[in-house]
Amino acid sequence: MANDWVEAMRVGDFARAWAINDRDLAAASHPPKHTGPRHLQRIWRGESLTDKHVLVRCYHGLGDTLQFLRFMKPLRGVARSVTVWCQAGLLPLAERTAGVDRVLALHEGTPEADFEVDIEIMEVPQALRVGRERIEMRAPYLTLPPGRAPASIDCEGLAVGLVWEVGQWDKRRAIPPALLRHLAVPDIALHSLQPNATIEELAQIGARDISTPDIATLGHLLRRLDLVICVDTMIAHLAGALGCDAWVLLHADCDWRWPSSGCRSRWYPSLRLFRQKTAGDWGAVISEVRHALEERGKSSQGLA
């Protein structure tokens, strides 16, 4: 059943995906609220959100929250109010998202909010029965706070940001930094957005460190860069939600949110996808990206 849901999401058959979720929800036992590890809690039980004060919980990754914030506006179209209980680093973005009345920093206790219905953010599209027209992004839906813009990125040629490492979940997404030295092509200046990159990694790649732990500042950085090249991690979602130009490098059995083939995502039209053709073979992916980068450099010179 899980594989059926993944395939439905990948091909954009959202009605089928929600029907599978409905069956899972009906079959599941429901423990008391606010108990157990967050990722095992089942809060929403299928009840209507119409005219309710709704608490939206963001219990998964930063990228998941960024991806599903797009549904707060249609949620607010049916709910009386929407409170988002999200990761502290995302508060400046969540509070500026259309449809959000209030934001709270996520913690281990009980939320300091009055609400009638609580739902995990990734369950909102199922509850609203959204179709492809709601999921396909028409325009950027995140707004950056003022006053956080970094200094200009001073370099010759195209300024390209890099991210190669991921969190502990699914290390297949990570790329050995030594491979990225092949992206050091003429007229391209490489900049590391990778948190906690070591001096050795930066030297291997030939990249300048411009990373920041502040997600809003990171958003401003993405807008200053000409291009971002990253693995499947939070920065891919941030770039996509802001409408920034980014290339996302995917392993052969990539996550459900990316299509099985093709170079474009219905979730984020500004992203271009590069994927492994053989599991574990990042070398071929980097060769393809290098060629595309060389072509991009030539195009930019022609426009100069």
SVG drawing of the C-alpha trace seen along z (x, -y; Angstrom):
<svg xmlns="http://www.w3.org/2000/svg" viewBox="-18 -46 60 48">
<polyline fill="none" stroke="black" stroke-width="0.4" points="0.0,0.0 2.9,-2.4 4.3,-1.8 0.9,-2.6 0.8,-5.9 4.4,-6.8 3.6,-6.0 0.4,-8.0 2.2,-11.0 5.1,-10.7 2.7,-10.7 0.4,-13.4 -2.6,-11.2 -3.5,-13.0 -7.1,-11.7 -5.7,-8.2 -3.1,-9.2 -5.8,-10.8 -8.0,-7.7 -5.1,-5.5 -4.6,-7.9 -8.3,-7.7 -8.1,-3.9 -5.0,-4.0 -6.7,-6.6 -9.8,-4.5 -7.8,-1.3 -5.4,-2.9 -5.9,-2.8 -5.9,-6.3 -3.8,-6.8 -4.6,-9.7 -3.4,-13.0 0.0,-14.5 1.5,-11.1 4.3,-9.1 7.2,-10.2 6.1,-13.0 6.6,-11.1 4.3,-8.3 1.5,-10.6 -1.7,-10.5 -3.5,-13.7 -6.0,-14.4 -8.8,-11.8 -10.4,-12.9 -12.8,-15.5 -13.8,-18.6 -11.7,-21.7 -14.5,-24.0 -15.1,-27.0 -12.7,-25.6 -9.7,-27.1 -7.0,-24.9 -3.6,-24.2 -1.1,-23.0 1.8,-20.9 5.1,-20.7 6.5,-17.5 8.7,-16.5 11.7,-18.1 12.3,-21.7 11.9,-20.9 8.5,-19.3 7.3,-22.4 8.5,-24.7 6.9,-22.5 3.5,-22.3 3.2,-26.0 1.7,-26.6 -1.5,-25.0 -2.1,-27.5 -3.9,-29.9 -6.5,-27.4 -6.8,-26.1 -7.6,-29.6 -10.2,-29.7 -12.3,-27.2 -11.0,-27.5 -11.9,-30.2 -8.2,-30.7 -4.9,-29.0 -2.1,-28.7 1.2,-27.1 3.3,-25.4 6.6,-25.1 10.4,-24.9 11.9,-28.0 14.1,-28.7 11.1,-28.9 9.1,-31.4 10.1,-34.5 8.9,-32.8 5.8,-31.1 4.4,-34.3 4.6,-35.9 2.8,-33.1 -0.6,-33.8 -3.4,-32.2 -1.4,-32.1 -2.9,-34.0 -0.4,-33.1 2.9,-31.1 4.4,-29.4 7.8,-27.8 7.7,-24.1 8.7,-22.4 8.2,-19.2 5.3,-20.3 1.7,-21.3 1.2,-24.3 0.2,-27.6 -2.8,-28.0 -6.6,-27.5 -7.7,-25.3 -10.5,-22.9 -8.8,-20.7 -5.1,-19.8 -3.5,-18.4 0.0,-17.7 1.0,-20.0 1.6,-17.2 -2.0,-16.0 -3.5,-19.4 -3.8,-18.7 -5.5,-15.4 -8.0,-17.1 -8.7,-19.8 -8.8,-17.3 -6.5,-19.5 -5.9,-18.6 -3.1,-19.3 -4.1,-22.9 -3.4,-23.6 -0.2,-21.7 1.4,-23.0 3.1,-26.2 2.1,-29.3 4.2,-31.9 6.6,-32.0 4.7,-31.6 7.3,-32.5 8.1,-36.1 11.5,-36.9 11.7,-39.3 13.4,-42.7 16.7,-43.7 18.5,-40.3 20.1,-40.7 23.8,-39.8 26.5,-41.7 26.8,-41.5 28.5,-38.3 31.5,-39.8 32.9,-37.5 33.6,-37.3 31.4,-35.1 28.4,-33.2 28.0,-32.8 26.9,-29.2 26.0,-27.9 26.6,-24.3 25.1,-21.9 26.3,-18.3 25.5,-16.9 22.2,-15.9 20.9,-15.0 20.9,-11.5 17.8,-10.4 18.7,-8.6 22.4,-9.2 22.0,-8.0 21.2,-11.7 24.7,-12.9 27.5,-13.5 31.2,-13.1 32.6,-16.7 35.6,-15.6 33.4,-15.0 32.3,-18.6 35.7,-19.8 34.7,-18.8 32.2,-21.7 35.1,-24.3 34.7,-25.3 35.8,-28.6 33.8,-31.7 32.0,-29.9 32.6,-31.0 31.7,-28.2 30.3,-29.2 29.5,-26.8 26.1,-27.0 26.9,-23.8 26.5,-24.2 29.7,-23.2 31.7,-22.5 35.3,-21.8 38.4,-23.7 39.5,-20.5 36.1,-20.1 36.2,-23.7 39.7,-23.2 38.8,-20.0 35.9,-21.7 37.5,-25.1 34.6,-26.9 34.2,-30.0 32.2,-29.5 29.1,-31.8 26.9,-29.5 24.6,-30.8 22.5,-29.0 19.7,-31.6 17.2,-30.4 15.8,-33.8 19.4,-35.1 19.9,-32.0 16.9,-32.9 18.4,-36.3 21.6,-34.5 19.8,-32.3 18.4,-35.3 21.8,-36.9 23.3,-33.8 22.9,-33.1 22.3,-29.3 22.1,-26.8 23.3,-23.2 22.1,-21.0 21.2,-17.6 17.7,-16.7 17.5,-18.7 15.9,-21.7 17.7,-24.2 16.0,-22.7 12.6,-23.4 13.6,-26.9 15.0,-27.7 11.9,-26.3 9.4,-28.1 11.2,-31.4 11.3,-30.8 15.1,-30.7 17.0,-28.9 18.3,-25.6 19.5,-22.3 18.6,-19.3 20.7,-16.2 18.8,-13.0 19.7,-9.4 18.2,-6.6 15.4,-5.7 14.5,-9.3 11.8,-10.5 8.1,-10.5 8.0,-14.2 10.1,-14.0 8.9,-12.4 10.4,-9.1 11.6,-10.6 12.0,-14.0 13.9,-17.1 11.1,-19.2 9.0,-19.2 5.3,-20.1 5.9,-21.3 8.7,-23.8 8.9,-25.0 12.2,-26.9 14.0,-23.6 15.8,-21.4 16.4,-17.8 19.4,-15.6 19.2,-12.0 21.3,-8.9 20.8,-6.4 22.6,-3.7 22.2,-3.5 25.2,-5.1 26.8,-6.5 27.2,-10.2 30.1,-10.5 27.8,-10.4 25.5,-12.9 28.3,-15.3 29.5,-14.9 26.0,-15.8 25.9,-18.8 29.3,-20.0 28.3,-19.9 25.1,-21.9 27.2,-24.3 29.6,-24.9 26.6,-25.6 25.2,-28.0 28.5,-29.8 28.7,-30.2 25.1,-31.5 25.8,-34.1 28.9,-35.3 26.9,-35.7 24.4,-37.9 27.2,-40.0"/>
</svg>
